[in-house]
């Protein structure tokens, strides 16, 4: 975690804790006043402060309930349109990321229904599959249920190194690790390249031999390679990892991204040189002791409609 993220989290937690400490002190004082024979008289400004504190405490409770019971299940679909001269016709690529499947079933049943309804040509998974080995069957069933026209591809995220577990066997997803796959689409060749999280230094090997005259999609779990990869003529770089912060604030955005770039590429679409970067907010939530909440960072499926030279982007 970067120093700036530690400061942001400390300020946020400090503010939240302060509100509830002051609220607790205020409630105790008000109860004592009620029980006392000599009730204290408060000024108008004191009453305003009291009610403001009550309101902030109530809003905080509703935010926690919303972040636990509503937003983690409220999947959004983001559509991105791109133009390229390296493709004929139209290609639809659907990205899913960071499913972080737990023992508790959340979006595992709904996700393939949504993805299949989008009629993808290609589906890519950009890492972080499960939070516990017990969730592997539901993860595999989810991936197996996804249907595509041209193929399904995956890379390993930082949460995907489970001894003795093969995350993608029998799911129909092809694991990319420091290599690329050739796909034929509408009489054109396209490439999908990918590297596992631990093979960050091998990204050049993954794209070795790829012509800059052909459309290339590059998969890596984090956006941390974008400023190097963008110099290699890659058309589309797809990442996840940040969860859009998982807990974000209006007007500020992600509190924590766990990216080397901090908030610079915290989520969404960016153009770096000639490369389009998209950082997907993921489906699930961080594992371990992290709270299973999302706030201001809804689960996301991204749809890329890529138009070649025979079709213009429809406005």
Residue pairs with C-beta under 8 A, 6 or more apart in sequence:
1 9
1 256
1 258
2 260
2 262
4 262
4 263
5 255
5 256
5 257
5 258
5 262
8 252
8 255
8 256
9 255
9 256
12 249
12 255
16 60
19 53
19 56
19 57
19 60
20 57
20 60
22 53
23 53
23 54
23 56
23 57
26 50
26 53
26 54
30 50
33 39
33 40
42 50
63 295
64 293
66 295
67 247
67 293
67 294
67 295
68 291
68 292
68 293
71 293
71 294
71 295
71 297
71 298
71 299
72 106
72 107
72 284
72 285
72 292
72 293
72 294
72 299
73 106
73 107
73 299
74 298
74 299
75 107
75 110
75 111
75 114
75 283
75 298
75 299
75 300
75 301
76 298
76 299
76 300
76 301
77 114
77 118
77 300
77 301
77 302
77 303
78 300
78 301
78 302
78 303
79 303
79 305
80 269
80 278
80 302
80 303
80 304
80 305
81 304
81 305
81 306
81 307
81 313
81 314
82 235
82 236
82 276
82 304
82 305
82 306
82 307
82 313
83 306
83 307
83 312
83 313
84 215
84 235
84 306
84 307
84 308
84 309
85 308
85 309
86 188
86 190
86 213
86 214
86 215
86 235
86 308
87 185
87 186
87 188
87 190
87 215
87 306
87 307
87 308
87 309
88 185
88 186
88 187
88 188
88 308
88 309
88 310
89 185
89 186
89 307
89 308
89 310
89 311
90 186
90 305
90 306
90 307
90 308
90 311
91 121
91 122
91 185
91 186
91 190
91 215
91 304
91 305
91 306
91 308
92 118
92 119
92 120
92 121
92 122
92 303
92 304
92 305
92 306
93 120
93 121
93 122
93 123
93 124
93 217
93 236
93 303
93 304
93 306
94 115
94 118
94 120
94 122
94 123
94 124
94 301
94 302
94 303
94 304
95 123
95 124
95 125
95 126
95 238
95 278
95 280
95 301
95 302
95 303
95 304
96 111
96 115
96 123
96 124
96 125
96 126
96 280
96 283
96 301
97 125
97 126
97 127
97 128
97 157
97 239
97 240
97 241
97 280
97 281
97 282
97 283
97 300
98 126
98 127
98 128
98 157
98 240
98 241
98 243
98 280
98 281
98 282
98 283
98 284
99 107
99 108
99 111
99 125
99 128
99 129
99 130
99 139
99 142
99 282
99 283
99 284
100 128
100 129
100 130
100 131
100 159
100 282
100 283
100 284
100 285
100 286
100 287
101 108
101 129
101 130
101 131
101 132
101 135
101 136
101 138
101 139
101 142
101 284
102 130
102 131
102 132
102 135
102 284
102 287
102 292
103 132
103 134
103 135
105 138
106 284
107 283
107 284
107 299
108 138
108 139
108 141
108 142
109 142
111 142
111 283
111 301
112 142
112 143
112 145
112 146
113 145
114 301
115 123
115 146
115 301
116 145
116 146
116 147
118 301
118 303
119 149
120 148
120 149
120 303
121 148
121 149
121 150
121 185
122 148
122 149
122 150
122 151
122 152
122 153
122 183
122 192
123 146
123 148
123 151
123 152
123 153
123 173
124 152
124 153
124 154
124 192
124 217
124 219
124 238
125 143
125 152
125 153
125 154
125 155
125 173
126 154
126 155
126 157
126 219
126 220
126 221
126 238
126 239
126 240
126 241
126 280
127 154
127 155
127 156
127 157
127 158
127 159
127 160
127 197
127 221
127 240
127 241
128 157
128 158
128 159
128 160
128 221
128 240
128 241
128 282
128 284
129 139
129 157
129 159
129 160
129 167
130 136
130 139
130 159
130 160
130 162
130 167
131 159
131 284
131 286
131 287
131 288
132 287
133 162
133 165
136 165
136 167
139 167
140 167
140 169
140 170
140 171
143 152
143 154
143 168
143 171
143 172
143 173
144 170
144 171
144 172
146 152
146 172
150 183
150 185
151 174
151 181
151 183
151 192
152 171
152 172
152 173
152 174
153 173
153 174
153 175
153 176
153 181
153 192
153 194
153 219
154 167
154 168
154 173
154 174
154 175
154 176
154 194
155 175
155 176
155 177
155 194
155 195
155 196
155 197
155 219
155 220
155 221
156 167
156 175
156 177
156 196
156 197
156 198
156 221
157 197
157 221
157 240
157 241
158 197
158 221
158 222
158 241
159 287
160 167
160 196
160 197
161 198
168 174
168 175
174 181
176 192
176 193
176 194
176 195
176 206
176 219
177 194
177 195
177 196
177 199
178 195
178 196
178 199
178 202
178 203
178 205
178 206
179 193
179 194
179 205
179 206
180 191
180 192
180 193
180 194
180 206
180 207
180 210
180 216
181 191
181 192
181 193
182 189
182 190
182 191
183 189
183 190
183 191
183 192
184 190
186 308
188 214
188 215
188 308
189 214
190 214
190 215
190 216
190 217
191 207
191 210
191 214
191 215
191 216
191 217
192 216
192 217
192 219
193 206
193 207
193 210
193 216
193 217
193 218
193 219
193 234
194 206
194 218
194 219
194 220
195 202
195 203
195 205
195 206
195 219
195 220
196 221
197 220
197 221
197 222
200 220
200 224
200 225
203 218
203 220
203 225
203 228
203 229
204 232
206 218
207 216
207 218
207 229
207 232
207 234
210 216
212 233
215 235
215 236
215 306
216 233
216 234
216 235
216 236
217 234
217 235
217 236
217 237
217 238
218 229
218 234
218 236
218 237
218 238
219 238
219 239
220 229
220 237
220 239
221 239
221 240
221 241
222 239
222 240
222 241
222 242
222 258
222 259
222 260
223 237
223 239
223 241
223 242
223 259
223 261
223 265
223 270
223 277
223 279
224 259
224 260
224 261
225 237
226 237
226 239
226 261
226 265
226 270
226 272
226 275
226 277
227 272
229 237
229 275
230 237
230 272
230 273
230 274
230 275
230 277
231 273
233 274
233 275
234 275
235 274
235 275
235 276
236 275
236 276
236 278
236 304
236 306
237 272
237 275
237 276
237 277
237 278
238 278
238 280
238 302
239 265
239 277
239 278
239 279
239 280
240 279
240 280
240 281
240 282
241 257
241 258
241 259
241 279
241 282
242 254
242 257
242 258
242 259
242 265
242 266
242 267
242 279
242 281
242 282
243 254
243 267
243 281
243 282
243 285
243 286
243 294
243 297
244 253
244 254
244 266
244 267
244 279
244 281
244 282
244 296
244 297
244 298
244 300
245 253
245 254
245 255
245 256
245 257
245 266
245 267
245 296
245 297
246 254
246 256
246 282
246 285
246 286
246 290
246 293
246 294
246 295
246 297
247 254
247 255
247 256
247 293
247 294
247 295
247 296
247 297
248 254
248 255
248 295
248 296
248 297
249 255
249 296
250 296
253 263
253 266
253 267
254 263
254 266
254 267
254 297
257 263
257 265
257 266
259 265
259 266
265 277
265 279
266 279
267 279
267 280
267 281
267 297
268 278
268 279
269 276
269 277
269 278
270 276
270 277
270 278
270 279
271 277
278 302
278 304
280 300
280 302
281 297
281 298
281 299
281 300
282 299
282 300
283 299
283 300
283 301
284 299
285 291
285 292
285 293
285 294
307 313
